[in-house]
Amino acid sequence: MQTTTQFNPVVNDQKVLAAIAEALQKIQFGSVEITLHNGQVVQIESKEKIRF
């Protein structure tokens, strides 16, 4: 399962931190990748592994 959330580069830091925290809370196994462009967060991508 892969979820990608894209942001406008001018959003404030509080929204970015909230989105990162939400991505971390939603997964048990996997990764969260934060993409930067010119020093601004432009994308947060979550990859979740489902284990049986």
OpenMM code with the backbone's topology and positions (N, CA, C; nanometers):
from openmm import Vec3, app, unit

residues = "MET GLN THR THR THR GLN PHE ASN PRO VAL VAL ASN ASP GLN LYS VAL LEU ALA ALA ILE ALA GLU ALA LEU GLN LYS ILE GLN PHE GLY SER VAL GLU ILE THR LEU HIS ASN GLY GLN VAL VAL GLN ILE GLU SER LYS GLU LYS ILE ARG PHE".split()
positions = [
    Vec3(0.0850, -0.1174, 0.0000),
    Vec3(0.0000, 0.0000, 0.0000),
    Vec3(0.0888, 0.1227, 0.0000),
    Vec3(0.0605, 0.2162, -0.0881),
    Vec3(0.1419, 0.3368, -0.0979),
    Vec3(0.0505, 0.4580, -0.1034),
    Vec3(0.0795, 0.5564, -0.0196),
    Vec3(0.0010, 0.6788, -0.0156),
    Vec3(0.0938, 0.7957, -0.0394),
    Vec3(0.0534, 0.8854, -0.1264),
    Vec3(0.1333, 1.0041, -0.1544),
    Vec3(0.0488, 1.1278, -0.1288),
    Vec3(0.1037, 1.2206, -0.0536),
    Vec3(0.0368, 1.3472, -0.0273),
    Vec3(0.1270, 1.4578, -0.0789),
    Vec3(0.0734, 1.5446, -0.1644),
    Vec3(0.1532, 1.6533, -0.2168),
    Vec3(0.1092, 1.7853, -0.1551),
    Vec3(0.2050, 1.8749, -0.1344),
    Vec3(0.1804, 2.0014, -0.0689),
    Vec3(0.2266, 2.1171, -0.1559),
    Vec3(0.1646, 2.2304, -0.1363),
    Vec3(0.2119, 2.3547, -0.1939),
    Vec3(0.3364, 2.3948, -0.1145),
    Vec3(0.4478, 2.4286, -0.1795),
    Vec3(0.5713, 2.4579, -0.1055),
    Vec3(0.5615, 2.5749, -0.0083),
    Vec3(0.4566, 2.6548, -0.0128),
    Vec3(0.4477, 2.7694, 0.0768),
    Vec3(0.3613, 2.7427, 0.2002),
    Vec3(0.3213, 2.6164, 0.2234),
    Vec3(0.2425, 2.5866, 0.3432),
    Vec3(0.3290, 2.6064, 0.4666),
    Vec3(0.2637, 2.6315, 0.5797),
    Vec3(0.3412, 2.6592, 0.6995),
    Vec3(0.3954, 2.5311, 0.7639),
    Vec3(0.4952, 2.5473, 0.8492),
    Vec3(0.5632, 2.4343, 0.9109),
    Vec3(0.4699, 2.3492, 0.9965),
    Vec3(0.3713, 2.4105, 1.0606),
    Vec3(0.2789, 2.3349, 1.1461),
    Vec3(0.2030, 2.2307, 1.0649),
    Vec3(0.1575, 2.2666, 0.9461),
    Vec3(0.0843, 2.1716, 0.8613),
    Vec3(0.1751, 2.0594, 0.8151),
    Vec3(0.2984, 2.0923, 0.7822),
    Vec3(0.3945, 1.9904, 0.7383),
    Vec3(0.4230, 1.8932, 0.8522),
    Vec3(0.4503, 1.9456, 0.9712),
    Vec3(0.4774, 1.8590, 1.0859),
    Vec3(0.3570, 1.7730, 1.1205),
    Vec3(0.2374, 1.8277, 1.1116),
    Vec3(0.1157, 1.7511, 1.1392),
    Vec3(0.0987, 1.6382, 1.0375),
    Vec3(0.1278, 1.6653, 0.9114),
    Vec3(0.1152, 1.5631, 0.8077),
    Vec3(0.2183, 1.4516, 0.8268),
    Vec3(0.3394, 1.4875, 0.8678),
    Vec3(0.4431, 1.3862, 0.8941),
    Vec3(0.4029, 1.3008, 1.0141),
    Vec3(0.3548, 1.3643, 1.1208),
    Vec3(0.3110, 1.2909, 1.2392),
    Vec3(0.1966, 1.1958, 1.2055),
    Vec3(0.1028, 1.2421, 1.1241),
    Vec3(-0.0102, 1.1577, 1.0843),
    Vec3(0.0368, 1.0370, 1.0039),
    Vec3(0.1302, 1.0582, 0.9117),
    Vec3(0.1839, 0.9486, 0.8312),
    Vec3(0.2525, 0.8455, 0.9195),
    Vec3(0.3264, 0.8914, 1.0212),
    Vec3(0.3957, 0.8002, 1.1123),
    Vec3(0.2985, 0.7226, 1.2005),
    Vec3(0.1899, 0.7859, 1.2413),
    Vec3(0.0926, 0.7194, 1.3267),
    Vec3(0.0121, 0.6138, 1.2525),
    Vec3(-0.0044, 0.6287, 1.1229),
    Vec3(-0.0887, 0.5380, 1.0450),
    Vec3(-0.0224, 0.4058, 1.0098),
    Vec3(0.1101, 0.3975, 1.0176),
    Vec3(0.1759, 0.2738, 0.9738),
    Vec3(0.2392, 0.2005, 1.0916),
    Vec3(0.2402, 0.0662, 1.0811),
    Vec3(0.3093, -0.0153, 1.1807),
    Vec3(0.4438, -0.0625, 1.1272),
    Vec3(0.4453, -0.1048, 1.0008),
    Vec3(0.5669, -0.1509, 0.9352),
    Vec3(0.5782, -0.0785, 0.8023),
    Vec3(0.6912, -0.0215, 0.7738),
    Vec3(0.7090, 0.0455, 0.6458),
    Vec3(0.8006, 0.1650, 0.6583),
    Vec3(0.7755, 0.2649, 0.5730),
    Vec3(0.8620, 0.3823, 0.5728),
    Vec3(0.7827, 0.5070, 0.5365),
    Vec3(0.8371, 0.6210, 0.5779),
    Vec3(0.7828, 0.7507, 0.5410),
    Vec3(0.8961, 0.8272, 0.4750),
    Vec3(0.8736, 0.8708, 0.3518),
    Vec3(0.9760, 0.9429, 0.2756),
    Vec3(0.9308, 1.0877, 0.2581),
    Vec3(1.0198, 1.1805, 0.2898),
    Vec3(0.9913, 1.3229, 0.2793),
    Vec3(1.0766, 1.3786, 0.1657),
    Vec3(1.0114, 1.4378, 0.0669),
    Vec3(1.0809, 1.4932, -0.0494),
    Vec3(1.0878, 1.6449, -0.0369),
    Vec3(1.2081, 1.6992, -0.0568),
    Vec3(1.2316, 1.8429, -0.0487),
    Vec3(1.2657, 1.8988, -0.1861),
    Vec3(1.2269, 2.0233, -0.2081),
    Vec3(1.2658, 2.0960, -0.3288),
    Vec3(1.2983, 2.2387, -0.2854),
    Vec3(1.4204, 2.2808, -0.3107),
    Vec3(1.4680, 2.4133, -0.2667),
    Vec3(1.4489, 2.4328, -0.1162),
    Vec3(1.4732, 2.3273, -0.0393),
    Vec3(1.4648, 2.3370, 0.1060),
    Vec3(1.3235, 2.3340, 0.1626),
    Vec3(1.2229, 2.3107, 0.0787),
    Vec3(1.0834, 2.3057, 0.1222),
    Vec3(1.0288, 2.1641, 0.1034),
    Vec3(0.9475, 2.1192, 0.1984),
    Vec3(0.8827, 1.9898, 0.1848),
    Vec3(0.7772, 2.0016, 0.0757),
    Vec3(0.7875, 1.9158, -0.0255),
    Vec3(0.6912, 1.9192, -0.1349),
    Vec3(0.6078, 1.7916, -0.1427),
    Vec3(0.6535, 1.6851, -0.0740),
    Vec3(0.5815, 1.5582, -0.0834),
    Vec3(0.6157, 1.4712, 0.0364),
    Vec3(0.5153, 1.4003, 0.0860),
    Vec3(0.5343, 1.3012, 0.1921),
    Vec3(0.4748, 1.1720, 0.1399),
    Vec3(0.5551, 1.0660, 0.1400),
    Vec3(0.5112, 0.9387, 0.0843),
    Vec3(0.5236, 0.8307, 0.1905),
    Vec3(0.4162, 0.7534, 0.2101),
    Vec3(0.4162, 0.6430, 0.3054),
    Vec3(0.4099, 0.5115, 0.2304),
    Vec3(0.4935, 0.4181, 0.2704),
    Vec3(0.4896, 0.2822, 0.2161),
    Vec3(0.4688, 0.1890, 0.3345),
    Vec3(0.3578, 0.1181, 0.3314),
    Vec3(0.3249, 0.0300, 0.4429),
    Vec3(0.3391, -0.1146, 0.4019),
    Vec3(0.4012, -0.1922, 0.4885),
    Vec3(0.4131, -0.3354, 0.4668),
    Vec3(0.3086, -0.4039, 0.5543),
    Vec3(0.2382, -0.4976, 0.4966),
    Vec3(0.1397, -0.5727, 0.5725),
    Vec3(0.1986, -0.7112, 0.5971),
    Vec3(0.2140, -0.7448, 0.7247),
    Vec3(0.2766, -0.8725, 0.7601),
    Vec3(0.1732, -0.9659, 0.8203),
    Vec3(0.1862, -1.0929, 0.7878),
    Vec3(0.0933, -1.1938, 0.8374),
    Vec3(0.1623, -1.2874, 0.9341),
] * unit.nanometer
topology = app.Topology()
chain = topology.addChain("A")
for resn in residues:
    res = topology.addResidue(resn, chain)
    for name in ("N", "CA", "C"):
        topology.addAtom(name, app.Element.getBySymbol(name[0]), res)
